[in-house]
Amino acid sequence: MTPSFRLLAKRRFLPLFATQFLGAFNDNLFRTAMIMLVIYKIYNDPAQEAAFSALAGGLFILPFFLFSALSGQLADCHDKATIIRLVKTAEIIIMIVGASGLLLGNIPLMLVALLSMGAHSTFFGPIKYAILPQHLEEDQVLPGTGLVEAGTYIAILGGTIVGGIIPSEMAAAGVLIVAVLGWFTGRQVPPAPPVVADAGVDFHVVRSSIKLVSDTMHVPRLFLAILAISFFWAQGTVLAAQFPPLVKNVLSANQDVATVFLAIFSVGVAIGSVAINRLLQGAVSARHAPAASIVMGLFVCALWLTLPTPTGGDHISGLAGMADRFGETRVVLILVELLGVAVAGGMFVVPLYAFLTTTVSKANTARTVAANNIVNSGAMVAATLVVAGLVHLGVSVAETLLLVALMSIGAAILARKLHLACDEGKCAA
């Protein structure tokens, strides 16, 4: 085992890893089953399908924008393990609603569950990173962060595959079973009491959000790291929203191919998340982030150039059908380019998350992550609205990929500035 994977044998890490894994799996099992049901069985219009994908993505991330400040305060002021148990109990209730929506084919019920799962993830999000410096040694935080990211995307892979291939009735049962398993693993997370005495919680979501972001973003190194991470999540939002309609309407393929695309992206991010730890040898540094961002953008451009012109006609089945229609070389190139985008993305974002949790005091780690989540979600909502607007104006799904490539330049500039300001994590104030 590598030093990273040895952490999985630790009682102070494994339950958190398993709880996060199951939560990410369930998010994507439900979300993929919902999207496939709506796009392939309810809607039959490319514009409606693209708009629904964007709406679903926007609803899921909206709670991050609204409640991240509250979640960060609660995580820093209360035992993080206790909050995890409460959140995982709520997941069971949410998935009862989601399962009902899948069984009935009821879009409003499914969207309510999706919005609620976004709120669930909002309150769990700061904890999964903030608890690492509290439970791990300093030189274990980067590999721990990498494992959490890798596990998250492997869970996304699993949830995406299962949600894409099983009937909606089975998905309804699956989300309930996984929610219960997550409740059990959440109860095994060791206590993580607050580092400082309870300073009180501001429940005014607007005021507390503004104050939290202001207090965090005035620190130059955190400002640069958070903005760079926000570019990554905006790019990921565009890609994830467009995969199903791109596969259906550009590649004329069925939902199995859409599942394969999402799975390859998840595997790629997981590979990049683990590989960057080996490259940096456990040091928290942004020195490789600019190059990773540029490489990500280049792969996106290559993907756009490789995509065929939409042909129409009946949907083909599987990758073999794509190879028959568009040529084996083109299909292989598309898969390699997609994997390259994801690997570069994982190598870009993991050191930046480790940066956030190791360059602030443990008493403020969750608040810092929460401030990052607020800015990230704002960027993701903005990207969702831009994509929806572009599609409404007649821009093709394939052409929206160029927006991702352009954002890579901004992310690389920010990461370069962060690297110049910081040397191996030892940054100027």
C-alpha positions, -999 to +999 in steps of 0.1 A: +000+000+000+011+036-006+011+060+023-022+074+011-040+041+011-027+032+046-050+058+060-079+036+051-068+013+079-071+041+104-102+042+127-099+080+126-102+081+088-121+051+075-156+058+089-155+094+075-143+081+042-170+055+041-197+080+050-186+105+024-183+077-002-219+064+005-232+100+005-216+108-029-228+074-043-263+081-032-263+117-046-253+104-080-274+072-080-305+094-074-295+123-097-284+100-126-316+078-123-337+110-123-319+126-153-320+094-173-357+089-165-366+125-175-344+128-206-350+094-221-385+086-210-403+119-203-389+146-225-382+144-262-368+178-271-331+187-271-337+222-257-359+209-229-334+182-220-304+206-218-325+231-198-336+204-174-300+192-169-290+227-161-320+233-138-312+201-119-276+211-114-286+246-103-311+233-077-286+209-062-260+236-057-283+264-046-283+254-009-245+257-009-249+293-017-276+299+009-266+277+039-228+272+037-221+300+062-245+284+087-230+250+081-194+263+087-204+280+119-221+249+133-192+227+123-166+249+141-188+254+172-201+218+177-189+183+176-185+175+139-193+138+144-226+147+160-235+169+130-227+140+107-251+118+125-279+143+123-272+149+086-273+112+078-306+108+096-320+136+074-308+118+043-331+088+050-361+112+051-350+130+019-346+097+000-381+086+009-393+117-010-368+110-039-378+073-041-415+083-043-406+107-072-388+080-091-416+055-087-443+079-097-423+097-125-431+129-106-407+156-117-416+181-089-411+154-062-377+145-077-366+181-078-376+187-042-355+157-032-326+169-053-328+204-036-329+187-002-299+165-010-281+197-019-289+210+016-277+177+030-244+180+012-241+217+023-240+207+059-218+178+054-194+195+030-173+217+055-170+187+078-154+163+054-124+186+049-123+204+082-122+172+102-091+160+085-066+183+102-083+174+135-079+137+131-048+134+109-011+144+113+000+174+093+018+153+066-013+132+062-037+160+053-028+161+016-030+123+011-062+123+032-077+150+011-067+132-021-083+100-008-115+118+000-116+133-035-107+101-052-132+082-031-158+108-039-153+104-076-152+066-075-185+069-056-198+092-084-187+065-109-205+038-090-236+059-085-236+070-121-232+035-135-259+020-113-283+050-117-278+048-155-284+011-160-310+000-135-348+007-137-361+036-118-380+013-095-348-004-084-331+030-081-359+040-057-351+011-034-313+016-038-313+052-026-331+042+006-307+013+013-276+034+008-290+061+030-294+036+058-259+023+053-246+059+055-264+064+087-246+034+102-211+044+090-217+080+102-222+068+137-187+053+137-169+086+130-148+094+161-157+126+181-144+158+168-152+185+194-148+222+187-113+235+191-125+267+208-155+274+230-189+280+213-188+316+201-224+315+189-240+311+156-255+338+134-286+323+118-292+352+095-281+335+063-275+366+042-256+386+069-235+356+080-227+346+044-215+381+035-194+383+067-179+349+063-169+354+027-155+389+035-135+377+065-120+348+044-115+365+011-095+394+024-066+370+030-048+370-004-037+333-004-073+322+005-087+346-021-066+331-048-072+295-038-109+298-035-113+316-068-092+289-085-113+261-070-145+280-081-133+280-117-128+242-114-164+236-101-179+260-127-161+239-154-173+206-138-209+219-136-209+227-174-194+194-183-217+173-160-248+192-172-241+187-209-229+151-209-264+134-212-278+158-239-244+158-257-244+120-259-280+118-270-281+146-295-245+150-308-234+113-307-269+099-312-262+073-285-283+058-258-281+063-221-255+036-216-230+057-234-240+087-213-232+066-183-198+056-197-189+092-202-198+102-167-179+071-154-148+079-173-148+115-160-152+102-124-123+077-128-101+104-143-106+128-114-099+100-089-067+091-107-056+127-107-065+131-070-042+103-060-014+110-086-009+146-074-001+133-039+026+111-053+040+139-074+041+164-045+053+138-020+028+150+006+037+187+004+009+212+001+018+232-029+001+248-060+032+246-082+016+220-106-019+236-106-013+261-134-001+234-158-029+211-148-055+237-156-040+245-190-038+208-199-074+204-189-084+233-212-064+218-241-081+184-237-115+202-237-106+219-270-094+186-284-127+170-274-147+198-291-127+194-323-131+156-322-169+156-317-188+148-349-215+169-365-249+157-352-263+131-377-299+126-364-317+093-369-322+065-344-301+063-313-272+038-315-265+014-287-232+014-268-196+023-278-195-003-305-224+014-322-206+048-320-175+032-335-195+018-364-212+052-371-183+077-364-152+055-367-132+036-341-104+061-340-127+091-333-144+072-305-111+063-289-099+099-291-131+111-275-127+087-246-090+096-241-097+133-243-124+130-217-101+110-194-074+137-199-098+165-189-107+146-157-071+136-147-059+171-151-089+184-131-081+161-102-045+172-101-055+208-102-081+209-074-068+185-046-038+206-035-060+236-034-084+220-010-055+208+012-042+243+011-075+257+025-074+233+055-037+236+064-031+273+062-057+284+087-062+276+124-081+244+132-107+266+150-117+282+117-112+254+092-149+246+087-157+283+082-129+286+056-143+256+037-178+270+040-167+303+026-151+284-003-184+265-008-203+298-010-181+312-037-179+279-055-217+276-055-220+311-068-197+303-097-216+271-104-249+288-104-235+315-127-221+288-150-255+270-150-273+302-159-248+311-187-251+276-202-289+278-200-288+312-217-265+301-244-286+270-252-317+293-253-299+315-278-292+286-300-256+277-290-251+240-295-243+217-266-209+209-281-201+246-284-207+251-247-175+231-241-155+261-253-167+279-222-149+253-201-117+258-221-118+295-216-123+291-179-091+270-177-071+301-186-085+320-157-080+291-133-043+288-144-037+325-139-050+323-103-031+292-095+001+307-109-004+337-086-010+315-057+022+295-064+043+326-067+029+339-034+035+306-016+063+281-014+054+246-004+025+259+017+045+286+036+026+316+024+027+353+031-003+367+049 
